[in-house]
Structure formats: structure tokens, C-alpha cells
Amino acid sequence: MRLATSALMLLPLLACADPAYQGPAFTPAQQSAAMAEISGGQAPVRRAMTDEQAQQAIARVARRLAPAGTSACQELRRTCNWRFIYDPSQELNAAATGEGDIIIQRGVAEYARNDDEMAFVIAHEMAHHAANHVQNTTTRAQIGGVLAGVLASLAGAYAGVSPDGLVQGAAGIGSQLAVISYSKAQEREADAIGATIMHRAGYDVAQGRSMLLALARLSGRLETSLLSTHPAGPDRVASFDAAVADMKRANWRLGAAPGG
């Protein structure tokens, strides 16, 4: 994980071909099974954590994911310079700016039951960057102003880099990126790439999947702003399962997935 020295340091991206992963379709039966699984479980409960504990947990997972994310970027002929930014907001939310900056809100640590679930959220956002989704999204015209606001927030509250390498950001900066809306195809691609990043970092993808179920069960609550840009219904769960099976058949090689 790169240690940032300035809140305004954003490294340029290299122009490269975008991946074109097309995950396998899921069946109505798989969708029904996912719906039953979501309905049969309990919504997660926020854990009591201090701000320091949340930062430490997020930094621990981010450090472990960073090399795996870089490996995925290299395989996709992209250059990734990661910077992980902590947002003290208690929403279960994370976002990618498209410049290698991954903003993670405190609620990710508070709602996650283990590091695998935190890794699911963070790796998914890293995957959006690795697949160049932010630059390619249909709302690209709006992103310039949003990123300017994020940078202004960082500049106004920047407190340097903590000893664990996590950049301290301002409350609410992750929520500003909710304007970015990904297509279903982009979400499927990010799920597959994110699962691959998790696997390469040594996390349990099956355990991480439980965060997807948690998001679906929290879908009516205000603190789950992640759901505004990351649909987590039965179709999302079924699609994720199909993508993971696809990646396993390809031995977790991104360029060799049968659906790719």
C-alpha cells in the first residue's frame, strides 16, 4: 500500500484496453435459492468499535489486499497505485475514485463480522478501478465535479498519514461518490475481479460472500448507502455465485475465465 504524502496527490492512469469479462447467466432456480437464503437470515448488527479500532481493522485488510490488487491490475494491463482513505462516517459504504484511491467508511468495519467480509467490500471497489469502470461509466460527465468535492474535503480535513499507512479523510467523502452508477455488467465484472483479489490475498471468498447477504438484508436502512450504487438483491447474489464458479474453473486467472 502506497503511503501518501499529500491529500492532492493523484497519479495518472495509463491508457490500456479494458477487460471484457462476461459472467455466466444464472437460472431462475439459482435466483430463487438466493432469495430464500437472504430471507432466511438475520440482518447484521453494528459492532461497537472506537474510531481507532475501525481504522486499524481497515488498514490491516487494505495492506493485505494491496499486492493482490496490483497483481490483478497487471494481469489486466493496467497500472494501479493504491491509496486507501479512511472516512469516519458510520455508513456501510466504500467507493473508488478511478485514480487508485479507495475510500472506506467506518461502518464497513463496524458491520463486518470478520476480515473476509471487510475484504469483500474493499476488493470490490479495487476491482472497479482495475477494470476502469469509473472512467467508462455513463455518468462520467458528472464525476469531475464530484471528485473535485472529494479532494476539497480531503484538503480541508487532511491530517497526514497514520502510522499504519491509512490516509485520514473527512466524514462523508465516500457518500459524495454515490453519483457514480455502474451497469449490471460492470458490477458482475467487479464481483469476479474482486473475488479474485480476495482469493489471491488469502481471504475466504465464501466467508466474504456473507457481506453480500448482509447488504441485501439491510436494504431498507439509512446507513446502507452502499446499496444506492451496489444492488445486493437475489440476482446480485446469484450472479456473484456464478462469477465465482467461473473464476474457479479458470484457476483464478482473469484473462482465462470461461465467461471472459
C-alpha positions in Angstrom: 0.0 0.0 0.0 1.5 3.3 -1.1 2.0 5.9 1.7 0.5 9.1 0.6 2.4 12.4 1.3 -0.3 14.8 0.1 -4.0 14.7 0.0 -4.0 16.0 -3.5 -1.5 13.5 -5.0 -3.3 11.6 -7.7 -1.2 9.5 -10.1 -2.3 9.4 -13.8 -3.6 6.2 -15.2 -2.1 4.6 -18.3 -4.4 4.2 -21.2 -5.0 0.4 -21.6 -7.5 -1.9 -23.1 -10.4 -2.6 -20.7 -11.2 -6.1 -19.6 -14.4 -7.6 -21.1 -15.5 -10.2 -18.6 -18.9 -11.5 -19.2 -20.1 -13.8 -16.4 -22.3 -16.7 -17.0 -26.1 -16.3 -16.7 -27.8 -17.5 -13.6 -31.0 -19.6 -13.6 -34.4 -18.7 -12.1 -33.8 -21.6 -9.7 -30.5 -20.0 -8.5 -32.2 -16.7 -8.1 -35.0 -18.3 -6.0 -32.4 -20.1 -3.9 -30.6 -16.8 -3.3 -33.9 -15.1 -2.3 -34.6 -17.9 0.2 -31.1 -17.6 1.7 -31.5 -13.8 2.1 -34.9 -14.1 3.6 -33.9 -16.9 6.0 -31.1 -14.9 7.8 -30.9 -12.1 10.2 -29.8 -8.6 9.4 -26.4 -7.9 10.8 -25.9 -5.7 13.8 -23.4 -2.9 14.0 -20.5 -3.7 16.4 -19.3 -1.2 18.9 -15.9 0.0 17.8 -13.8 3.0 18.6 -12.6 5.1 15.7 -9.1 3.9 16.3 -10.2 0.2 16.2 -12.1 0.8 12.9 -9.0 2.4 11.4 -6.7 -0.4 12.5 -9.1 -3.0 11.1 -9.5 -1.3 7.7 -5.8 -0.6 7.4 -5.0 -4.3 8.2 -7.2 -5.6 5.4 -6.2 -2.9 2.9 -2.5 -3.7 3.4 -3.1 -7.3 2.7 -5.3 -6.7 -0.3 -2.9 -4.2 -2.0 -0.4 -6.6 -3.5 -3.2 -8.8 -4.8 -4.9 -5.8 -6.3 -1.7 -4.8 -8.1 -1.3 -8.3 -9.4 -4.9 -8.2 -10.9 -4.2 -4.8 -12.4 -1.0 -6.0 -14.1 -2.9 -9.0 -15.5 -5.4 -6.6 -16.9 -2.7 -4.4 -18.4 -3.5 -1.6 -16.0 -1.3 0.4 -13.6 -2.7 0.8 -10.1 -1.2 3.0 -7.4 -3.4 2.4 -4.4 -4.2 4.9 -1.7 -6.7 3.9 1.0 -8.6 6.7 2.6 -10.5 6.4 5.9 -13.8 8.1 6.2 -15.1 8.3 9.9 -18.7 8.2 8.7 -20.6 5.2 10.2 -22.3 4.3 6.9 -21.6 0.9 5.5 -20.0 2.4 2.3 -16.9 2.4 0.2 -16.1 3.9 -3.1 -13.4 4.1 -5.8 -12.5 7.4 -7.5 -10.9 5.8 -10.6 -7.5 7.2 -9.6 -6.5 4.3 -7.4 -8.0 6.0 -4.3 -10.3 3.7 -2.3 -12.4 5.4 0.3 -13.6 3.2 3.1 -16.1 4.4 5.7 -16.1 3.4 9.3 -19.3 1.4 9.0 -17.6 -1.2 6.9 -15.5 -2.3 9.9 -18.4 -1.9 12.3 -20.8 -4.1 10.3 -18.3 -6.7 9.1 -18.1 -9.8 11.3 -14.6 -10.7 10.2 -11.8 -9.6 7.9 -13.1 -11.6 5.0 -16.3 -9.5 4.9 -14.3 -6.3 5.0 -12.1 -7.6 2.2 -15.2 -8.3 0.1 -16.2 -4.6 0.2 -12.7 -3.2 -0.3 -11.7 -5.7 -3.0 -14.9 -4.9 -5.0 -14.0 -1.2 -5.1 -10.5 -2.0 -6.1 -11.9 -4.1 -8.9 -13.9 -1.1 -10.2 -10.6 0.7 -10.5 -8.8 -2.2 -12.0 -11.5 -2.6 -14.7 -11.5 1.2 -15.4 -15.2 1.4 -14.6 -15.2 4.9 -13.2 -13.7 6.3 -16.4 -16.1 4.3 -18.5 -19.4 4.8 -16.6 -22.2 6.6 -18.3 -22.2 9.2 -15.6 -18.7 10.2 -16.4 -19.7 13.8 -17.2 -20.7 14.2 -13.5 -17.6 12.7 -12.0 -15.3 15.7 -12.5 -17.3 17.9 -10.1 -17.7 15.1 -7.6 -14.0 14.3 -7.5 -13.3 18.0 -7.0 -15.6 18.0 -4.0 -13.9 14.9 -2.6 -10.5 16.5 -3.0 -11.7 19.7 -1.3 -12.9 17.6 1.6 -9.6 15.9 1.9 -7.7 19.2 1.7 -9.9 20.7 4.4 -9.6 17.8 6.9 -6.3 16.1 5.9 -4.3 15.1 9.0 -1.5 13.3 7.3 -0.8 9.6 7.1 -1.3 7.5 10.2 1.4 5.0 11.3 -0.4 2.2 9.6 -0.4 4.0 6.2 -4.2 4.8 6.1 -4.9 8.3 4.9 -7.3 10.2 7.2 -10.2 11.7 5.2 -13.2 13.9 6.1 -16.6 12.5 7.1 -18.9 11.9 4.2 -16.4 11.9 1.3 -17.4 8.4 0.3 -21.0 9.3 0.1 -20.2 12.0 -2.4 -19.3 9.3 -4.9 -22.8 7.8 -4.8 -23.5 9.7 -8.1 -21.4 7.1 -9.9 -23.7 4.4 -11.1 -22.3 1.2 -12.6 -24.1 -1.0 -15.0 -25.1 -4.6 -14.1 -22.3 -5.8 -16.4 -19.7 -3.7 -14.6 -21.0 -4.9 -11.2 -20.6 -8.5 -12.4 -17.1 -7.8 -13.6 -16.2 -6.1 -10.4 -17.6 -9.1 -8.4 -15.4 -11.5 -10.4 -12.3 -9.4 -10.2 -12.9 -8.5 -6.5 -13.3 -12.2 -5.7 -10.0 -12.9 -7.5 -8.3 -10.2 -5.5 -9.6 -11.6 -2.2 -8.5 -15.1 -3.2 -5.0 -14.0 -4.1 -4.7 -12.2 -0.8 -5.6 -15.4 1.0 -9.1 -14.4 2.1 -12.0 -16.8 2.2 -14.3 -15.8 -0.7 -17.1 -17.9 0.7 -16.9 -16.1 4.0 -16.7 -12.7 2.2 -19.9 -13.5 0.4 -21.8 -13.2 3.6 -21.3 -9.5 3.4 -23.3 -9.5 0.2 -26.1 -11.3 2.1 -25.8 -8.7 4.8 -26.2 -5.8 2.4 -29.4 -7.4 1.0 -30.8 -7.8 4.4 -30.0 -4.2 5.3 -31.6 -2.8 2.1 -34.2 -0.7 3.9 -31.9 1.1 6.4 -30.5 4.5 6.0 -26.9 3.6 7.0 -26.6 1.2 4.0 -25.9 3.9 1.4 -23.7 1.3 -0.4 -26.9 -0.1 -1.7 -27.6 3.0 -3.7 -24.9 2.1 -6.2 -24.3 -1.6 -5.5 -27.6 -3.5 -5.8 -27.5 -6.5 -3.5 -30.7 -8.4 -4.2 -31.2 -12.1 -5.0 -30.0 -11.5 -8.6 -26.8 -10.0 -7.3 -26.1 -13.0 -5.1 -26.9 -15.5 -7.8 -24.7 -13.5 -10.2 -21.8 -13.4 -7.7 -22.0 -17.2 -7.2 -22.0 -17.8 -11.0 -19.0 -15.5 -11.4 -17.0 -17.1 -8.6 -17.7 -20.6 -10.1 -16.5 -19.2 -13.4 -13.2 -17.9 -11.9 -12.6 -21.1 -10.1 -12.8 -23.0 -13.4 -10.2 -20.6 -14.7 -8.0 -21.2 -11.7 -8.5 -17.5 -10.8 -6.7 -16.3 -13.9 -8.6 -13.2 -15.1 -7.7 -13.5 -18.7 -8.7 -17.1 -18.9 -12.2 -17.1 -17.3 -14.6 -19.2 -19.4 -17.1 -16.3 -19.3 -14.4 -13.8 -20.5 
